[in-house]
Amino acid sequence: MASDCPAEQLVEIRSLAQGGHGVATSADGRTLFVPGTVPGDRLRCRITEVRRRYLRGQLVELVQSGPERIVPQCRHFGDCGGCDWQMLAYADQCRYKQQLLQQTCAHRLGAAAAECLEPLLASETAFGYRSRAQLKAHAAGGAFALGFYRRGSHFVVDVQDCPLLAAPLRALLAPLRQLFAGTSYAAWVPQIDAATDDAGAIRLLVHYRGEDLAAFCRWLQPRLATLAVAGPLAVLVQAGRKARIRLLCGEPQLRIRVDEPPLWLAYGPGGFAQVHLAQNRALVARLLDWAAVQPSDQVLDLYCGMGNFTLPLARRAARVTGVEDYAPSIEAARANARETGLAARTVFEVAATADWLSRLTAAPDLVVLDPPRSGAYEAVAGLVRLRPSRLLYVSCDPQTLLRDLVPLLGQGYDLLRLGALDLFPQTHHTEVVALLQARG
């Protein structure tokens, strides 16, 4: 470490940055990022990373709290890496999310684009919303630690309670811990995927890395009754690749509710659904409102998953084509289309996005994109070539969204609307929707 950069420094946090970290100025004048801090905090921090233009630090001692700092609701906060903003009141979290999005939008797209930003749609519940979780596990000395990784490590924090989890999952933490603690199988279970749905069903996928899968299943199955869940329970065991999944009990499909009147959509193990089910309904409603689909419209839904947007859109359009490269999700989407009576108005294809776009010769009226966190840069060239009249881009990462919008805005599109929804209270993450229209 450079001689002009003390290993520990006393600093004051002046703002929050993209990524949710507090921002201070170091002793040598560089920008210093410190997680777990809020504006106005005076603190002693340890420098953990030195770069030419900035530093990263770790909070060692909070000398004086900033005026916005509150006592976190979870006793594991700061140790567990599951969330990062519990030291802020929920109203302040929403204010900072909107502020940071506006700043980065102005920086990446210009002041005119930032003026398109609409108010953030907050969650009605700041806790108890998370319907899915990957519970990490570690066995040592007869104990079975179950929880989440410590930030920046693979150390499992033994989480006794998690206020972010939906009530059915929160109630399972202790029984799952007791199920494996002190057993010979505990060391072979590194993770348990827990999920619940809008009907109150629960699905557990136990990851097993031992050699004798059949013996483990014979041991586990009669002990599942000790979990004593209130609703329907499905338990599966996965050994290695997803192809080696064994169902021990229950119906493995979970069902979420979207649109009005309600559509019930099912998805299986390995499929994707938003972790905040109520805010997902708000997201679908916003997309339908902004899409303004006409009965004659041809719509393309890229990264469609099990039909979360495809099927509500199909109620309103002439035809919707859903494209997704994960075959089990397409199977679920087709089944959902049949169950909802929308099969005649939908087509689902297993394909990579860029490949699919390269084969299209006619532009749809509307293209919807909901890519993973890495974004949809692979789709930009195809979209520019086809030039559909409207684009609706949904993203869980504003940075990749704005990155992908730059070439679209530079090649014939205008940004009409941009807005965030808070699907991830107690974290710095937001879901963002952008509506673009082709010029002329």
C-alpha positions as CSV (number, residue, x, y, z in Angstrom):
1,M,0.0,0.0,0.0
2,A,1.3,3.4,-0.9
3,S,3.0,5.4,1.9
4,D,0.6,8.3,1.4
5,C,-2.4,6.0,1.9
6,P,-2.9,5.1,5.6
7,A,-4.2,1.6,6.2
8,E,-6.9,3.1,8.5
9,Q,-8.5,6.4,8.1
10,L,-11.1,8.6,9.8
11,V,-13.6,9.9,7.1
12,E,-17.1,11.3,6.7
13,I,-19.6,9.9,4.2
14,R,-20.9,12.6,1.9
15,S,-23.2,10.6,-0.5
16,L,-24.2,7.2,-1.9
17,A,-22.9,5.8,-5.1
18,Q,-24.2,3.3,-7.7
19,G,-23.9,-0.1,-6.0
20,G,-25.2,1.3,-2.7
21,H,-21.8,2.2,-1.1
22,G,-21.1,5.3,0.9
23,V,-18.7,7.8,-0.7
24,A,-16.0,9.7,1.2
25,T,-12.7,11.4,0.4
26,S,-9.6,9.6,1.5
27,A,-6.6,11.2,3.2
28,D,-4.8,11.5,-0.1
29,G,-7.8,13.1,-1.9
30,R,-9.1,10.0,-3.8
31,T,-12.7,8.8,-3.8
32,L,-13.3,6.2,-1.2
33,F,-16.2,3.7,-1.3
34,V,-17.4,2.1,2.0
35,P,-20.3,-0.3,2.1
36,G,-22.8,-0.2,4.9
37,T,-22.6,3.5,5.4
38,V,-24.9,6.5,4.9
39,P,-24.4,10.2,4.3
40,G,-23.3,12.0,7.4
41,D,-21.6,9.0,9.0
42,R,-18.2,9.7,10.6
43,L,-16.3,6.5,10.8
44,R,-12.9,4.8,10.9
45,C,-12.4,2.5,8.0
46,R,-9.7,0.1,6.8
47,I,-8.5,0.4,3.2
48,T,-9.1,-2.9,1.4
49,E,-8.4,-2.0,-2.2
50,V,-6.2,0.6,-3.8
51,R,-6.7,1.8,-7.3
52,R,-5.2,4.8,-9.2
53,R,-8.4,6.9,-9.0
54,Y,-10.3,5.4,-6.1
55,L,-10.1,3.3,-2.9
56,R,-12.4,0.8,-1.3
57,G,-12.7,0.5,2.5
58,Q,-14.3,-1.5,5.2
59,L,-16.2,0.0,8.2
60,V,-14.2,-0.6,11.4
61,E,-15.8,1.8,13.8
62,L,-18.8,4.1,13.5
63,V,-17.7,7.2,15.4
64,Q,-20.9,9.2,14.8
65,S,-24.1,8.2,13.0
66,G,-25.4,10.2,10.1
67,P,-28.9,11.7,10.6
68,E,-30.6,9.1,8.3
69,R,-29.1,6.1,9.9
70,I,-31.6,3.8,11.7
71,V,-31.2,0.5,13.7
72,P,-31.5,-2.4,11.3
73,Q,-34.4,-4.8,11.9
74,C,-32.3,-7.9,11.4
75,R,-29.6,-8.9,13.9
76,H,-27.5,-10.5,11.2
77,F,-27.3,-7.3,9.1
78,G,-23.7,-6.3,8.4
79,D,-22.5,-9.9,8.8
80,C,-24.9,-11.6,6.3
81,G,-24.5,-10.5,2.7
82,G,-28.2,-10.9,1.8
83,C,-29.1,-7.2,2.0
84,D,-27.2,-3.9,2.3
85,W,-29.5,-1.0,3.1
86,Q,-31.3,-1.9,6.3
87,M,-29.6,1.0,8.1
88,L,-31.8,3.3,6.0
89,A,-35.6,3.8,6.5
90,Y,-37.6,2.5,3.6
91,A,-38.7,5.9,2.4
92,D,-35.0,7.0,2.3
93,Q,-34.1,3.9,0.4
94,C,-36.7,4.7,-2.3
95,R,-35.5,8.3,-2.5
96,Y,-31.9,7.3,-3.0
97,K,-32.8,4.7,-5.6
98,Q,-34.7,7.4,-7.6
99,Q,-31.9,9.9,-7.1
100,L,-29.1,7.5,-8.2
101,L,-31.1,6.3,-11.2
102,Q,-31.7,10.0,-12.3
103,Q,-28.0,10.7,-11.9
104,T,-26.8,7.8,-13.9
105,C,-29.4,8.4,-16.6
106,A,-28.3,12.0,-17.0
107,H,-24.7,10.9,-17.1
108,R,-25.2,8.1,-19.7
109,L,-28.0,9.4,-21.8
110,G,-28.1,13.2,-21.2
111,A,-30.3,15.6,-19.3
112,A,-33.2,15.4,-21.8
113,A,-33.4,11.6,-21.3
114,A,-33.3,12.0,-17.5
115,E,-36.4,14.2,-17.8
116,C,-38.3,11.1,-19.0
117,L,-37.8,9.5,-15.6
118,E,-41.1,8.8,-13.7
119,P,-41.5,8.4,-9.9
120,L,-40.3,5.1,-8.4
121,L,-43.1,2.7,-7.6
122,A,-42.4,1.6,-4.0
123,S,-43.3,-1.7,-2.5
124,E,-46.2,-1.8,-0.1
125,T,-44.2,-4.1,2.2
126,A,-40.5,-3.5,3.0
127,F,-40.1,-6.9,4.7
128,G,-41.4,-10.4,4.3
129,Y,-41.6,-10.2,0.5
130,R,-38.9,-12.6,-0.7
131,S,-40.5,-15.7,-2.2
132,R,-37.3,-17.4,-3.2
133,A,-33.9,-17.9,-1.6
134,Q,-30.8,-20.0,-2.0
135,L,-30.0,-21.0,1.5
136,K,-26.3,-21.8,1.8
137,A,-25.2,-24.6,4.3
138,H,-22.1,-25.7,6.1
139,A,-21.6,-28.5,8.6
140,A,-19.0,-28.4,11.3
141,G,-18.7,-29.9,14.8
142,G,-22.2,-31.4,14.7
143,A,-23.8,-28.1,13.9
144,F,-25.5,-27.3,10.6
145,A,-25.1,-23.6,9.6
146,L,-27.9,-22.5,7.3
147,G,-28.2,-19.0,5.9
148,F,-26.4,-16.7,3.4
149,Y,-22.8,-16.0,2.5
150,R,-21.0,-13.2,4.3
151,R,-20.4,-10.4,1.8
152,G,-17.4,-11.0,-0.5
153,S,-16.8,-14.5,0.9
154,H,-18.0,-18.1,0.9
155,F,-18.4,-18.1,4.7
156,V,-21.9,-19.2,5.6
157,V,-23.5,-16.9,8.2
158,D,-25.9,-19.1,10.3
159,V,-29.0,-17.0,10.0
160,Q,-31.5,-17.8,12.8
161,D,-34.1,-15.5,11.3
162,C,-34.5,-13.5,8.1
163,P,-37.2,-10.7,8.0
164,L,-36.9,-10.4,4.2
165,L,-38.2,-14.0,3.7
166,A,-41.9,-14.6,3.0
167,A,-43.5,-16.1,6.2
168,P,-43.6,-19.7,4.9
169,L,-39.9,-19.7,4.2
170,R,-39.0,-17.8,7.3
171,A,-40.7,-20.5,9.4
172,L,-38.6,-23.2,7.7
173,L,-35.2,-22.0,8.8
174,A,-35.2,-23.7,12.2
175,P,-36.8,-27.0,11.1
176,L,-34.3,-27.4,8.1
177,R,-31.4,-26.7,10.4
178,Q,-32.7,-29.3,12.9
179,L,-33.3,-31.8,10.1
180,F,-29.6,-32.1,9.2
181,A,-27.7,-31.0,12.3
182,G,-25.6,-33.8,13.7
183,T,-26.3,-36.3,10.9
184,S,-23.8,-37.9,8.6
185,Y,-25.4,-36.3,5.6
186,A,-25.0,-32.7,6.8
187,A,-21.6,-32.3,5.3
188,W,-22.9,-33.3,1.8
189,V,-25.6,-30.6,1.6
190,P,-24.1,-27.3,0.5
191,Q,-27.4,-25.5,-0.4
192,I,-31.2,-25.7,-0.2
193,D,-33.3,-23.7,-2.6
194,A,-36.5,-22.7,-1.0
195,A,-39.5,-21.1,-2.8
196,T,-43.1,-20.3,-2.2
197,D,-45.9,-19.1,-4.5
198,D,-49.1,-17.1,-4.6
199,A,-51.1,-20.2,-3.6
200,G,-49.1,-20.9,-0.4
201,A,-47.3,-23.9,-1.8
202,I,-43.6,-24.5,-0.9
203,R,-40.8,-26.2,-2.9
204,L,-37.5,-27.3,-1.5
205,L,-34.6,-28.3,-3.7
206,V,-31.9,-30.0,-1.7
207,H,-28.5,-30.0,-3.3
208,Y,-26.5,-33.2,-2.5
209,R,-22.9,-33.8,-3.4
210,G,-22.5,-37.2,-1.9
211,E,-22.0,-40.4,-3.9
212,D,-25.0,-42.5,-2.9
213,L,-28.0,-40.5,-4.0
214,A,-30.5,-43.3,-3.5
215,A,-29.4,-43.9,0.1
216,F,-29.7,-40.2,0.9
217,C,-33.2,-40.0,-0.6
218,R,-34.3,-43.1,1.5
219,W,-33.0,-41.4,4.6
220,L,-34.5,-38.0,3.9
221,Q,-38.0,-38.9,2.7
222,P,-39.5,-40.2,6.0
223,R,-38.1,-37.2,7.9
224,L,-39.8,-34.6,5.8
225,A,-42.9,-34.7,8.0
226,T,-40.9,-33.0,10.7
227,L,-40.9,-29.8,8.6
228,A,-44.6,-29.4,9.4
229,V,-45.5,-26.8,6.8
230,A,-48.9,-25.3,6.6
231,G,-49.4,-25.6,2.8
232,P,-48.6,-28.1,0.1
233,L,-44.9,-29.1,0.1
234,A,-42.7,-30.5,-2.7
235,V,-39.2,-31.7,-2.0
236,L,-36.6,-32.6,-4.6
237,V,-33.0,-33.6,-4.4
238,Q,-30.4,-32.5,-7.0
239,A,-27.1,-34.3,-7.4
240,G,-24.7,-32.5,-9.7
241,R,-26.3,-31.3,-12.9
242,K,-30.0,-30.4,-13.1
243,A,-30.7,-33.5,-15.1
244,R,-30.2,-35.5,-11.9
245,I,-33.1,-34.3,-10.0
246,R,-35.3,-36.7,-7.9
247,L,-38.8,-35.8,-6.7
248,L,-39.4,-37.1,-3.1
249,C,-42.9,-35.7,-2.5
250,G,-45.5,-33.2,-3.7
251,E,-46.2,-31.2,-6.9
252,P,-43.0,-29.5,-8.1
253,Q,-44.7,-26.8,-10.0
254,L,-45.2,-23.4,-8.3
255,R,-47.8,-21.0,-9.5
256,I,-47.8,-17.2,-9.5
257,R,-50.7,-14.8,-10.3
258,V,-50.6,-12.0,-12.8
259,D,-52.9,-9.7,-14.6
260,E,-56.7,-9.0,-14.1
261,P,-58.7,-11.2,-14.3
262,P,-56.0,-13.4,-12.8
263,L,-53.8,-15.6,-14.9
264,W,-52.1,-18.4,-13.0
265,L,-48.6,-19.3,-14.4
266,A,-46.6,-22.4,-13.3
267,Y,-42.9,-22.8,-13.3
268,G,-40.7,-25.8,-12.3
269,P,-37.4,-26.3,-10.6
270,G,-34.7,-24.3,-12.4
271,G,-37.2,-21.9,-13.8
272,F,-37.4,-18.2,-13.0
273,A,-40.0,-16.0,-11.2
274,Q,-39.4,-12.6,-9.6
275,V,-38.7,-12.9,-5.9
276,H,-41.3,-10.2,-5.0
277,L,-44.6,-11.6,-6.3
278,A,-46.8,-8.5,-5.5
279,Q,-44.3,-6.1,-7.2
280,N,-44.1,-8.5,-10.1
281,R,-47.9,-7.9,-10.6
282,A,-47.2,-4.2,-10.5
283,L,-44.4,-4.7,-13.1
284,V,-46.8,-6.6,-15.4
285,A,-49.4,-3.9,-15.0
286,R,-46.9,-1.2,-15.9
287,L,-45.7,-3.0,-18.9
288,L,-49.2,-3.5,-20.2
289,D,-50.1,0.1,-19.6
290,W,-47.0,1.4,-21.4
291,A,-47.2,-1.1,-24.2
292,A,-50.7,0.1,-25.3
293,V,-51.1,-3.1,-27.3
294,Q,-53.7,-3.0,-30.1
295,P,-55.8,-6.1,-31.1
296,S,-53.9,-6.3,-34.5
297,D,-50.4,-6.1,-33.0
298,Q,-47.7,-8.7,-33.6
299,V,-45.5,-8.8,-30.4
300,L,-42.1,-10.5,-29.8
301,D,-41.2,-11.3,-26.1
302,L,-37.4,-11.9,-25.8
303,Y,-36.1,-13.8,-22.7
304,C,-39.7,-14.7,-22.1
305,G,-39.2,-17.4,-19.4
306,M,-42.5,-19.1,-18.5
307,G,-44.6,-16.4,-20.0
308,N,-44.8,-13.8,-17.3
309,F,-45.3,-11.0,-19.9
310,T,-46.1,-13.1,-22.9
311,L,-49.5,-14.4,-21.8
312,P,-50.9,-11.1,-20.4
313,L,-49.8,-9.5,-23.7
314,A,-51.5,-12.3,-25.7
315,R,-54.8,-11.4,-24.2
316,R,-54.5,-8.0,-25.9
317,A,-52.5,-8.7,-29.1
318,A,-53.1,-10.7,-32.3
319,R,-50.1,-12.9,-31.7
320,V,-47.1,-13.0,-29.3
321,T,-44.0,-15.0,-29.9
322,G,-41.9,-15.8,-26.9
323,V,-38.2,-16.7,-27.2
324,E,-36.0,-18.2,-24.5
325,D,-32.9,-20.3,-24.6
326,Y,-33.7,-22.4,-21.5
327,A,-35.9,-25.3,-22.8
328,P,-37.7,-26.1,-19.5
329,S,-39.0,-22.6,-19.3
330,I,-40.4,-22.8,-22.8
331,E,-42.1,-26.1,-21.9
332,A,-43.6,-24.3,-18.9
333,A,-44.7,-21.4,-21.1
334,R,-46.4,-23.7,-23.6
335,A,-48.2,-25.5,-20.8
336,N,-49.3,-22.1,-19.3
337,A,-50.6,-21.0,-22.6
338,R,-52.7,-24.2,-22.9
339,E,-54.0,-23.8,-19.3
340,T,-55.0,-20.2,-19.8
341,G,-56.6,-20.7,-23.1
342,L,-54.1,-18.6,-25.0
343,A,-52.2,-21.3,-27.0
344,A,-53.8,-20.1,-30.3
345,R,-52.4,-16.6,-29.8
346,T,-48.9,-17.6,-28.8
347,V,-45.8,-19.2,-30.2
348,F,-42.9,-20.2,-28.1
349,E,-39.4,-21.0,-29.4
350,V,-36.2,-22.3,-27.8
351,A,-33.4,-20.1,-29.2
352,A,-30.7,-17.7,-28.4
353,T,-31.9,-14.1,-28.8
354,A,-29.3,-12.9,-31.4
355,D,-29.8,-16.0,-33.5
356,W,-33.6,-15.6,-33.5
357,L,-33.4,-12.0,-34.4
358,S,-31.0,-12.7,-37.3
359,R,-33.6,-15.0,-38.9
360,L,-36.5,-12.5,-38.7
361,T,-37.3,-10.7,-41.9
362,A,-40.4,-8.7,-40.8
363,A,-40.5,-6.4,-37.8
364,P,-43.1,-6.9,-35.1
365,D,-45.1,-4.0,-33.8
366,L,-43.6,-4.3,-30.3
367,V,-40.6,-6.1,-28.9
368,V,-40.4,-6.8,-25.1
369,L,-37.0,-7.6,-23.6
370,D,-36.4,-8.9,-20.0
371,P,-32.8,-10.1,-20.1
372,P,-30.6,-11.3,-17.2
373,R,-28.4,-8.9,-15.3
374,S,-25.8,-9.0,-18.0
375,G,-28.2,-7.2,-20.3
376,A,-29.3,-7.5,-23.9
377,Y,-26.4,-6.0,-25.9
378,E,-26.5,-9.1,-28.1
379,A,-29.9,-8.1,-29.3
380,V,-29.1,-4.5,-30.2
381,A,-27.9,-5.0,-33.8
382,G,-30.9,-7.2,-34.6
383,L,-33.3,-4.7,-33.2
384,V,-31.7,-1.8,-35.1
385,R,-31.9,-3.8,-38.4
386,L,-35.6,-4.8,-37.9
387,R,-36.6,-1.5,-36.5
388,P,-39.8,-2.4,-34.6
389,S,-42.0,0.6,-33.9
390,R,-41.9,0.2,-30.1
391,L,-39.5,-1.4,-27.6
392,L,-40.1,-2.2,-24.0
393,Y,-36.9,-3.0,-22.1
394,V,-37.2,-4.4,-18.5
395,S,-34.0,-4.7,-16.5
396,C,-32.8,-5.6,-13.0
397,D,-29.6,-3.6,-13.6
398,P,-29.9,0.0,-14.6
399,Q,-26.3,0.1,-15.7
400,T,-26.7,-2.6,-18.4
401,L,-30.0,-1.1,-19.4
402,L,-28.6,2.3,-20.0
403,R,-25.5,0.8,-21.8
404,D,-27.9,-1.0,-24.2
405,L,-30.0,2.1,-24.8
406,V,-27.1,4.3,-26.0
407,P,-26.8,2.6,-29.4
408,L,-30.6,2.3,-29.8
409,L,-31.0,6.0,-29.1
410,G,-28.2,6.8,-31.5
411,Q,-29.7,4.8,-34.3
412,G,-33.3,5.9,-34.7
413,Y,-35.1,5.5,-31.4
414,D,-36.5,8.0,-28.9
415,L,-36.9,7.4,-25.2
416,L,-40.5,8.1,-24.2
417,R,-40.8,6.8,-20.7
418,L,-38.4,5.4,-18.0
419,G,-39.3,4.3,-14.5
420,A,-38.2,2.2,-11.6
421,L,-40.1,-0.3,-9.5
422,D,-38.7,-1.4,-6.1
423,L,-38.7,-5.2,-6.3
424,F,-35.8,-5.5,-3.8
425,P,-36.4,-3.5,-0.5
426,Q,-33.5,-3.4,1.9
427,T,-31.1,-3.6,-1.0
428,H,-29.8,-1.0,-3.5
429,H,-31.2,-2.9,-6.4
430,T,-34.1,-1.7,-8.6
431,E,-36.1,-3.0,-11.5
432,V,-36.3,-0.5,-14.4
433,V,-38.6,-0.3,-17.4
434,A,-37.9,1.8,-20.6
435,L,-40.2,2.5,-23.5
436,L,-38.7,3.5,-26.8
437,Q,-40.3,4.4,-30.1
438,A,-38.8,4.5,-33.6
439,R,-38.5,7.9,-35.1
440,G,-40.6,8.6,-38.2
